[in-house]
Amino acid sequence: MTLSLHGDSYGLPICFVVTYFLVVMIIVPESPRGLAAHDMEDEARRVIGNITNKDLGDPDVIAQYNDIS
């Protein structure tokens, strides 16, 4: 009994993993905390605004940004 890496035995699982990774990368938004840690203030505030459905200049968005930075 030999293990062959050239058959179809690995094709389907690899396809599922790659598809799952791509779907997660598209659906999951970037973390405001991670963006703030990398000095991307505008992007972090934009994500907070998108999550809360508020303007970037809204006091709640600014307060949340100040809490995480």
PDB file of N, CA, C and O in Angstrom:
ATOM      1  N   MET A   1       0.845  -1.178   0.000  1.00  0.00           N
ATOM      2  CA  MET A   1       0.000   0.000   0.000  1.00  0.00           C
ATOM      3  C   MET A   1       0.889   1.240   0.000  1.00  0.00           C
ATOM      4  O   MET A   1       1.696   1.431   0.909  1.00  0.00           O
ATOM      5  N   THR A   2       0.740   2.067  -1.007  1.00  0.00           N
ATOM      6  CA  THR A   2       1.553   3.279  -1.102  1.00  0.00           C
ATOM      7  C   THR A   2       0.653   4.511  -1.087  1.00  0.00           C
ATOM      8  O   THR A   2      -0.503   4.465  -1.507  1.00  0.00           O
ATOM      9  N   LEU A   3       1.206   5.593  -0.601  1.00  0.00           N
ATOM     10  CA  LEU A   3       0.481   6.859  -0.547  1.00  0.00           C
ATOM     11  C   LEU A   3       0.917   7.708  -1.730  1.00  0.00           C
ATOM     12  O   LEU A   3       2.102   8.002  -1.891  1.00  0.00           O
ATOM     13  N   SER A   4      -0.024   8.091  -2.539  1.00  0.00           N
ATOM     14  CA  SER A   4       0.278   8.889  -3.718  1.00  0.00           C
ATOM     15  C   SER A   4      -0.274  10.297  -3.535  1.00  0.00           C
ATOM     16  O   SER A   4      -1.461  10.471  -3.260  1.00  0.00           O
ATOM     17  N   LEU A   5       0.578  11.291  -3.686  1.00  0.00           N
ATOM     18  CA  LEU A   5       0.151  12.672  -3.578  1.00  0.00           C
ATOM     19  C   LEU A   5      -0.377  13.216  -4.901  1.00  0.00           C
ATOM     20  O   LEU A   5      -0.808  14.367  -4.969  1.00  0.00           O
ATOM     21  N   HIS A   6      -0.348  12.414  -5.934  1.00  0.00           N
ATOM     22  CA  HIS A   6      -0.761  12.873  -7.253  1.00  0.00           C
ATOM     23  C   HIS A   6      -2.198  12.489  -7.586  1.00  0.00           C
ATOM     24  O   HIS A   6      -2.712  12.890  -8.631  1.00  0.00           O
ATOM     25  N   GLY A   7      -2.852  11.728  -6.727  1.00  0.00           N
ATOM     26  CA  GLY A   7      -4.223  11.305  -6.995  1.00  0.00           C
ATOM     27  C   GLY A   7      -5.226  12.371  -6.578  1.00  0.00           C
ATOM     28  O   GLY A   7      -4.863  13.494  -6.226  1.00  0.00           O
ATOM     29  N   ASP A   8      -6.483  11.992  -6.627  1.00  0.00           N
ATOM     30  CA  ASP A   8      -7.558  12.912  -6.273  1.00  0.00           C
ATOM     31  C   ASP A   8      -7.825  12.952  -4.777  1.00  0.00           C
ATOM     32  O   ASP A   8      -8.727  13.666  -4.338  1.00  0.00           O
ATOM     33  N   SER A   9      -7.082  12.218  -3.994  1.00  0.00           N
ATOM     34  CA  SER A   9      -7.366  12.124  -2.566  1.00  0.00           C
ATOM     35  C   SER A   9      -7.130  13.432  -1.828  1.00  0.00           C
ATOM     36  O   SER A   9      -7.754  13.658  -0.791  1.00  0.00           O
ATOM     37  N   TYR A  10      -6.266  14.292  -2.315  1.00  0.00           N
ATOM     38  CA  TYR A  10      -5.997  15.558  -1.653  1.00  0.00           C
ATOM     39  C   TYR A  10      -6.684  16.742  -2.331  1.00  0.00           C
ATOM     40  O   TYR A  10      -6.760  17.822  -1.744  1.00  0.00           O
ATOM     41  N   GLY A  11      -7.168  16.566  -3.515  1.00  0.00           N
ATOM     42  CA  GLY A  11      -7.746  17.669  -4.267  1.00  0.00           C
ATOM     43  C   GLY A  11      -8.971  18.275  -3.605  1.00  0.00           C
ATOM     44  O   GLY A  11      -9.061  19.496  -3.474  1.00  0.00           O
ATOM     45  N   LEU A  12      -9.907  17.450  -3.189  1.00  0.00           N
ATOM     46  CA  LEU A  12     -11.142  17.945  -2.598  1.00  0.00           C
ATOM     47  C   LEU A  12     -10.908  18.618  -1.243  1.00  0.00           C
ATOM     48  O   LEU A  12     -11.415  19.721  -1.037  1.00  0.00           O
ATOM     49  N   PRO A  13     -10.171  18.015  -0.314  1.00  0.00           N
ATOM     50  CA  PRO A  13      -9.932  18.714   0.963  1.00  0.00           C
ATOM     51  C   PRO A  13      -9.188  20.038   0.791  1.00  0.00           C
ATOM     52  O   PRO A  13      -9.507  21.009   1.478  1.00  0.00           O
ATOM     53  N   ILE A  14      -8.226  20.098  -0.092  1.00  0.00           N
ATOM     54  CA  ILE A  14      -7.493  21.345  -0.322  1.00  0.00           C
ATOM     55  C   ILE A  14      -8.429  22.391  -0.920  1.00  0.00           C
ATOM     56  O   ILE A  14      -8.350  23.567  -0.567  1.00  0.00           O
ATOM     57  N   CYS A  15      -9.301  21.975  -1.811  1.00  0.00           N
ATOM     58  CA  CYS A  15     -10.271  22.887  -2.416  1.00  0.00           C
ATOM     59  C   CYS A  15     -11.187  23.471  -1.346  1.00  0.00           C
ATOM     60  O   CYS A  15     -11.475  24.668  -1.365  1.00  0.00           O
ATOM     61  N   PHE A  16     -11.652  22.630  -0.402  1.00  0.00           N
ATOM     62  CA  PHE A  16     -12.503  23.116   0.684  1.00  0.00           C
ATOM     63  C   PHE A  16     -11.774  24.123   1.564  1.00  0.00           C
ATOM     64  O   PHE A  16     -12.349  25.148   1.931  1.00  0.00           O
ATOM     65  N   VAL A  17     -10.530  23.851   1.905  1.00  0.00           N
ATOM     66  CA  VAL A  17      -9.761  24.746   2.768  1.00  0.00           C
ATOM     67  C   VAL A  17      -9.536  26.092   2.086  1.00  0.00           C
ATOM     68  O   VAL A  17      -9.709  27.138   2.711  1.00  0.00           O
ATOM     69  N   VAL A  18      -9.157  26.077   0.828  1.00  0.00           N
ATOM     70  CA  VAL A  18      -8.912  27.316   0.094  1.00  0.00           C
ATOM     71  C   VAL A  18     -10.209  28.113  -0.046  1.00  0.00           C
ATOM     72  O   VAL A  18     -10.210  29.331   0.137  1.00  0.00           O
ATOM     73  N   THR A  19     -11.297  27.444  -0.365  1.00  0.00           N
ATOM     74  CA  THR A  19     -12.587  28.121  -0.504  1.00  0.00           C
ATOM     75  C   THR A  19     -13.019  28.733   0.822  1.00  0.00           C
ATOM     76  O   THR A  19     -13.473  29.877   0.853  1.00  0.00           O
ATOM     77  N   TYR A  20     -12.885  27.989   1.918  1.00  0.00           N
ATOM     78  CA  TYR A  20     -13.238  28.495   3.245  1.00  0.00           C
ATOM     79  C   TYR A  20     -12.405  29.736   3.575  1.00  0.00           C
ATOM     80  O   TYR A  20     -12.947  30.732   4.054  1.00  0.00           O
ATOM     81  N   PHE A  21     -11.112  29.684   3.327  1.00  0.00           N
ATOM     82  CA  PHE A  21     -10.224  30.813   3.614  1.00  0.00           C
ATOM     83  C   PHE A  21     -10.644  32.054   2.819  1.00  0.00           C
ATOM     84  O   PHE A  21     -10.696  33.152   3.373  1.00  0.00           O
ATOM     85  N   LEU A  22     -10.936  31.893   1.556  1.00  0.00           N
ATOM     86  CA  LEU A  22     -11.338  33.028   0.720  1.00  0.00           C
ATOM     87  C   LEU A  22     -12.665  33.623   1.172  1.00  0.00           C
ATOM     88  O   LEU A  22     -12.823  34.843   1.199  1.00  0.00           O
ATOM     89  N   VAL A  23     -13.611  32.774   1.523  1.00  0.00           N
ATOM     90  CA  VAL A  23     -14.912  33.269   1.991  1.00  0.00           C
ATOM     91  C   VAL A  23     -14.748  34.030   3.298  1.00  0.00           C
ATOM     92  O   VAL A  23     -15.343  35.095   3.464  1.00  0.00           O
ATOM     93  N   VAL A  24     -13.963  33.514   4.220  1.00  0.00           N
ATOM     94  CA  VAL A  24     -13.743  34.186   5.499  1.00  0.00           C
ATOM     95  C   VAL A  24     -13.048  35.524   5.284  1.00  0.00           C
ATOM     96  O   VAL A  24     -13.404  36.505   5.938  1.00  0.00           O
ATOM     97  N   MET A  25     -12.081  35.591   4.400  1.00  0.00           N
ATOM     98  CA  MET A  25     -11.360  36.836   4.149  1.00  0.00           C
ATOM     99  C   MET A  25     -12.274  37.900   3.537  1.00  0.00           C
ATOM    100  O   MET A  25     -12.066  39.091   3.768  1.00  0.00           O
ATOM    101  N   ILE A  26     -13.271  37.494   2.769  1.00  0.00           N
ATOM    102  CA  ILE A  26     -14.175  38.439   2.139  1.00  0.00           C
ATOM    103  C   ILE A  26     -15.253  38.902   3.121  1.00  0.00           C
ATOM    104  O   ILE A  26     -15.599  40.083   3.139  1.00  0.00           O
ATOM    105  N   ILE A  27     -15.784  37.998   3.928  1.00  0.00           N
ATOM    106  CA  ILE A  27     -16.915  38.304   4.799  1.00  0.00           C
ATOM    107  C   ILE A  27     -16.494  39.005   6.090  1.00  0.00           C
ATOM    108  O   ILE A  27     -17.157  39.947   6.524  1.00  0.00           O
ATOM    109  N   VAL A  28     -15.424  38.565   6.694  1.00  0.00           N
ATOM    110  CA  VAL A  28     -15.021  39.097   7.998  1.00  0.00           C
ATOM    111  C   VAL A  28     -14.345  40.456   7.810  1.00  0.00           C
ATOM    112  O   VAL A  28     -13.362  40.560   7.076  1.00  0.00           O
ATOM    113  N   PRO A  29     -14.866  41.500   8.468  1.00  0.00           N
ATOM    114  CA  PRO A  29     -14.241  42.822   8.332  1.00  0.00           C
ATOM    115  C   PRO A  29     -12.927  42.898   9.092  1.00  0.00           C
ATOM    116  O   PRO A  29     -12.650  42.082   9.971  1.00  0.00           O
ATOM    117  N   GLU A  30     -12.135  43.881   8.743  1.00  0.00           N
ATOM    118  CA  GLU A  30     -10.883  44.074   9.451  1.00  0.00           C
ATOM    119  C   GLU A  30     -11.169  44.537  10.873  1.00  0.00           C
ATOM    120  O   GLU A  30     -12.189  45.176  11.130  1.00  0.00           O
ATOM    121  N   SER A  31     -10.284  44.220  11.776  1.00  0.00           N
ATOM    122  CA  SER A  31     -10.462  44.580  13.174  1.00  0.00           C
ATOM    123  C   SER A  31     -10.055  46.034  13.397  1.00  0.00           C
ATOM    124  O   SER A  31      -8.944  46.423  13.036  1.00  0.00           O
ATOM    125  N   PRO A  32     -10.940  46.844  13.989  1.00  0.00           N
ATOM    126  CA  PRO A  32     -10.563  48.224  14.289  1.00  0.00           C
ATOM    127  C   PRO A  32      -9.359  48.290  15.243  1.00  0.00           C
ATOM    128  O   PRO A  32      -8.511  49.175  15.126  1.00  0.00           O
ATOM    129  N   ARG A  33      -9.300  47.352  16.177  1.00  0.00           N
ATOM    130  CA  ARG A  33      -8.188  47.330  17.122  1.00  0.00           C
ATOM    131  C   ARG A  33      -6.860  47.046  16.400  1.00  0.00           C
ATOM    132  O   ARG A  33      -5.838  47.656  16.714  1.00  0.00           O
ATOM    133  N   GLY A  34      -6.882  46.136  15.452  1.00  0.00           N
ATOM    134  CA  GLY A  34      -5.681  45.834  14.683  1.00  0.00           C
ATOM    135  C   GLY A  34      -5.253  47.000  13.805  1.00  0.00           C
ATOM    136  O   GLY A  34      -4.064  47.289  13.669  1.00  0.00           O
ATOM    137  N   LEU A  35      -6.236  47.663  13.213  1.00  0.00           N
ATOM    138  CA  LEU A  35      -5.929  48.829  12.382  1.00  0.00           C
ATOM    139  C   LEU A  35      -5.358  49.966  13.232  1.00  0.00           C
ATOM    140  O   LEU A  35      -4.420  50.644  12.813  1.00  0.00           O
ATOM    141  N   ALA A  36      -5.923  50.174  14.424  1.00  0.00           N
ATOM    142  CA  ALA A  36      -5.422  51.224  15.315  1.00  0.00           C
ATOM    143  C   ALA A  36      -4.000  50.911  15.769  1.00  0.00           C
ATOM    144  O   ALA A  36      -3.180  51.816  15.926  1.00  0.00           O
ATOM    145  N   ALA A  37      -3.711  49.638  15.977  1.00  0.00           N
ATOM    146  CA  ALA A  37      -2.370  49.238  16.406  1.00  0.00           C
ATOM    147  C   ALA A  37      -1.332  49.508  15.323  1.00  0.00           C
ATOM    148  O   ALA A  37      -0.153  49.691  15.625  1.00  0.00           O
ATOM    149  N   HIS A  38      -1.761  49.535  14.065  1.00  0.00           N
ATOM    150  CA  HIS A  38      -0.857  49.805  12.949  1.00  0.00           C
ATOM    151  C   HIS A  38      -0.965  51.252  12.460  1.00  0.00           C
ATOM    152  O   HIS A  38      -0.622  51.551  11.316  1.00  0.00           O
ATOM    153  N   ASP A  39      -1.436  52.137  13.320  1.00  0.00           N
ATOM    154  CA  ASP A  39      -1.545  53.573  13.019  1.00  0.00           C
ATOM    155  C   ASP A  39      -2.380  53.864  11.772  1.00  0.00           C
ATOM    156  O   ASP A  39      -2.030  54.733  10.973  1.00  0.00           O
ATOM    157  N   MET A  40      -3.473  53.142  11.613  1.00  0.00           N
ATOM    158  CA  MET A  40      -4.403  53.371  10.504  1.00  0.00           C
ATOM    159  C   MET A  40      -5.708  53.916  11.084  1.00  0.00           C
ATOM    160  O   MET A  40      -6.749  53.258  11.056  1.00  0.00           O
ATOM    161  N   GLU A  41      -5.618  55.147  11.615  1.00  0.00           N
ATOM    162  CA  GLU A  41      -6.746  55.748  12.331  1.00  0.00           C
ATOM    163  C   GLU A  41      -7.987  55.886  11.452  1.00  0.00           C
ATOM    164  O   GLU A  41      -9.085  55.527  11.878  1.00  0.00           O
ATOM    165  N   ASP A  42      -7.831  56.394  10.249  1.00  0.00           N
ATOM    166  CA  ASP A  42      -8.983  56.606   9.369  1.00  0.00           C
ATOM    167  C   ASP A  42      -9.689  55.300   9.037  1.00  0.00           C
ATOM    168  O   ASP A  42     -10.919  55.236   9.038  1.00  0.00           O
ATOM    169  N   GLU A  43      -8.919  54.266   8.755  1.00  0.00           N
ATOM    170  CA  GLU A  43      -9.512  52.966   8.444  1.00  0.00           C
ATOM    171  C   GLU A  43     -10.222  52.381   9.656  1.00  0.00           C
ATOM    172  O   GLU A  43     -11.310  51.820   9.528  1.00  0.00           O
ATOM    173  N   ALA A  44      -9.612  52.510  10.833  1.00  0.00           N
ATOM    174  CA  ALA A  44     -10.229  51.995  12.053  1.00  0.00           C
ATOM    175  C   ALA A  44     -11.541  52.707  12.335  1.00  0.00           C
ATOM    176  O   ALA A  44     -12.529  52.069  12.699  1.00  0.00           O
ATOM    177  N   ARG A  45     -11.558  54.020  12.171  1.00  0.00           N
ATOM    178  CA  ARG A  45     -12.789  54.772  12.397  1.00  0.00           C
ATOM    179  C   ARG A  45     -13.837  54.434  11.343  1.00  0.00           C
ATOM    180  O   ARG A  45     -15.030  54.404  11.645  1.00  0.00           O
ATOM    181  N   ARG A  46     -13.405  54.180  10.108  1.00  0.00           N
ATOM    182  CA  ARG A  46     -14.340  53.792   9.047  1.00  0.00           C
ATOM    183  C   ARG A  46     -15.008  52.462   9.387  1.00  0.00           C
ATOM    184  O   ARG A  46     -16.218  52.312   9.216  1.00  0.00           O
ATOM    185  N   VAL A  47     -14.222  51.494   9.869  1.00  0.00           N
ATOM    186  CA  VAL A  47     -14.777  50.184  10.231  1.00  0.00           C
ATOM    187  C   VAL A  47     -15.742  50.324  11.408  1.00  0.00           C
ATOM    188  O   VAL A  47     -16.813  49.717  11.407  1.00  0.00           O
ATOM    189  N   ILE A  48     -15.369  51.118  12.408  1.00  0.00           N
ATOM    190  CA  ILE A  48     -16.274  51.348  13.545  1.00  0.00           C
ATOM    191  C   ILE A  48     -17.562  51.997  13.060  1.00  0.00           C
ATOM    192  O   ILE A  48     -18.652  51.620  13.492  1.00  0.00           O
ATOM    193  N   GLY A  49     -17.442  52.970  12.167  1.00  0.00           N
ATOM    194  CA  GLY A  49     -18.627  53.618  11.607  1.00  0.00           C
ATOM    195  C   GLY A  49     -19.506  52.644  10.837  1.00  0.00           C
ATOM    196  O   GLY A  49     -20.732  52.709  10.927  1.00  0.00           O
ATOM    197  N   ASN A  50     -18.889  51.744  10.083  1.00  0.00           N
ATOM    198  CA  ASN A  50     -19.661  50.742   9.329  1.00  0.00           C
ATOM    199  C   ASN A  50     -20.374  49.781  10.263  1.00  0.00           C
ATOM    200  O   ASN A  50     -21.522  49.411  10.020  1.00  0.00           O
ATOM    201  N   ILE A  51     -19.699  49.377  11.330  1.00  0.00           N
ATOM    202  CA  ILE A  51     -20.292  48.433  12.277  1.00  0.00           C
ATOM    203  C   ILE A  51     -21.467  49.076  13.010  1.00  0.00           C
ATOM    204  O   ILE A  51     -22.495  48.432  13.221  1.00  0.00           O
ATOM    205  N   THR A  52     -21.320  50.335  13.394  1.00  0.00           N
ATOM    206  CA  THR A  52     -22.353  51.012  14.183  1.00  0.00           C
ATOM    207  C   THR A  52     -23.336  51.799  13.326  1.00  0.00           C
ATOM    208  O   THR A  52     -24.288  52.373  13.856  1.00  0.00           O
ATOM    209  N   ASN A  53     -23.124  51.836  12.011  1.00  0.00           N
ATOM    210  CA  ASN A  53     -23.973  52.607  11.086  1.00  0.00           C
ATOM    211  C   ASN A  53     -24.030  54.092  11.457  1.00  0.00           C
ATOM    212  O   ASN A  53     -25.096  54.708  11.457  1.00  0.00           O
ATOM    213  N   LYS A  54     -22.863  54.648  11.772  1.00  0.00           N
ATOM    214  CA  LYS A  54     -22.773  56.063  12.127  1.00  0.00           C
ATOM    215  C   LYS A  54     -21.670  56.722  11.305  1.00  0.00           C
ATOM    216  O   LYS A  54     -20.814  56.052  10.728  1.00  0.00           O
ATOM    217  N   ASP A  55     -21.714  58.051  11.266  1.00  0.00           N
ATOM    218  CA  ASP A  55     -20.714  58.844  10.548  1.00  0.00           C
ATOM    219  C   ASP A  55     -19.354  58.761  11.231  1.00  0.00           C
ATOM    220  O   ASP A  55     -19.267  58.463  12.422  1.00  0.00           O
ATOM    221  N   LEU A  56     -18.290  59.026  10.466  1.00  0.00           N
ATOM    222  CA  LEU A  56     -16.940  59.010  11.045  1.00  0.00           C
ATOM    223  C   LEU A  56     -16.757  60.082  12.113  1.00  0.00           C
ATOM    224  O   LEU A  56     -15.983  59.895  13.052  1.00  0.00           O
ATOM    225  N   GLY A  57     -17.453  61.190  11.978  1.00  0.00           N
ATOM    226  CA  GLY A  57     -17.327  62.272  12.940  1.00  0.00           C
ATOM    227  C   GLY A  57     -18.268  62.160  14.122  1.00  0.00           C
ATOM    228  O   GLY A  57     -18.266  63.028  14.995  1.00  0.00           O
ATOM    229  N   ASP A  58     -19.073  61.108  14.167  1.00  0.00           N
ATOM    230  CA  ASP A  58     -20.021  60.923  15.262  1.00  0.00           C
ATOM    231  C   ASP A  58     -19.270  60.759  16.587  1.00  0.00           C
ATOM    232  O   ASP A  58     -18.266  60.048  16.634  1.00  0.00           O
ATOM    233  N   PRO A  59     -19.732  61.397  17.653  1.00  0.00           N
ATOM    234  CA  PRO A  59     -19.037  61.292  18.950  1.00  0.00           C
ATOM    235  C   PRO A  59     -18.895  59.858  19.459  1.00  0.00           C
ATOM    236  O   PRO A  59     -17.905  59.529  20.112  1.00  0.00           O
ATOM    237  N   ASP A  60     -19.881  59.001  19.165  1.00  0.00           N
ATOM    238  CA  ASP A  60     -19.780  57.602  19.594  1.00  0.00           C
ATOM    239  C   ASP A  60     -18.640  56.874  18.884  1.00  0.00           C
ATOM    240  O   ASP A  60     -17.920  56.087  19.497  1.00  0.00           O
ATOM    241  N   VAL A  61     -18.484  57.142  17.584  1.00  0.00           N
ATOM    242  CA  VAL A  61     -17.400  56.520  16.813  1.00  0.00           C
ATOM    243  C   VAL A  61     -16.047  56.998  17.343  1.00  0.00           C
ATOM    244  O   VAL A  61     -15.122  56.203  17.509  1.00  0.00           O
ATOM    245  N   ILE A  62     -15.944  58.280  17.602  1.00  0.00           N
ATOM    246  CA  ILE A  62     -14.689  58.838  18.119  1.00  0.00           C
ATOM    247  C   ILE A  62     -14.386  58.265  19.498  1.00  0.00           C
ATOM    248  O   ILE A  62     -13.241  57.922  19.792  1.00  0.00           O
ATOM    249  N   ALA A  63     -15.413  58.159  20.349  1.00  0.00           N
ATOM    250  CA  ALA A  63     -15.218  57.612  21.695  1.00  0.00           C
ATOM    251  C   ALA A  63     -14.788  56.146  21.636  1.00  0.00           C
ATOM    252  O   ALA A  63     -13.906  55.731  22.388  1.00  0.00           O
ATOM    253  N   GLN A  64     -15.397  55.365  20.758  1.00  0.00           N
ATOM    254  CA  GLN A  64     -15.017  53.959  20.633  1.00  0.00           C
ATOM    255  C   GLN A  64     -13.592  53.830  20.109  1.00  0.00           C
ATOM    256  O   GLN A  64     -12.834  52.971  20.559  1.00  0.00           O
ATOM    257  N   TYR A  65     -13.231  54.692  19.154  1.00  0.00           N
ATOM    258  CA  TYR A  65     -11.854  54.666  18.651  1.00  0.00           C
ATOM    259  C   TYR A  65     -10.869  55.008  19.766  1.00  0.00           C
ATOM    260  O   TYR A  65      -9.834  54.357  19.907  1.00  0.00           O
ATOM    261  N   ASN A  66     -11.193  56.028  20.553  1.00  0.00           N
ATOM    262  CA  ASN A  66     -10.308  56.413  21.655  1.00  0.00           C
ATOM    263  C   ASN A  66     -10.182  55.304  22.701  1.00  0.00           C
ATOM    264  O   ASN A  66      -9.135  55.163  23.333  1.00  0.00           O
ATOM    265  N   ASP A  67     -11.243  54.521  22.884  1.00  0.00           N
ATOM    266  CA  ASP A  67     -11.189  53.403  23.834  1.00  0.00           C
ATOM    267  C   ASP A  67     -10.231  52.307  23.382  1.00  0.00           C
ATOM    268  O   ASP A  67      -9.547  51.700  24.206  1.00  0.00           O
ATOM    269  N   ILE A  68     -10.180  52.050  22.076  1.00  0.00           N
ATOM    270  CA  ILE A  68      -9.332  50.944  21.596  1.00  0.00           C
ATOM    271  C   ILE A  68      -7.902  51.361  21.279  1.00  0.00           C
ATOM    272  O   ILE A  68      -7.013  50.515  21.180  1.00  0.00           O
ATOM    273  N   SER A  69      -7.681  52.651  21.121  1.00  0.00           N
ATOM    274  CA  SER A  69      -6.317  53.080  20.755  1.00  0.00           C
ATOM    275  C   SER A  69      -5.495  53.443  21.962  1.00  0.00           C
ATOM    276  O   SER A  69      -4.331  53.821  21.825  1.00  0.00           O
TER     277      SER A  69
END
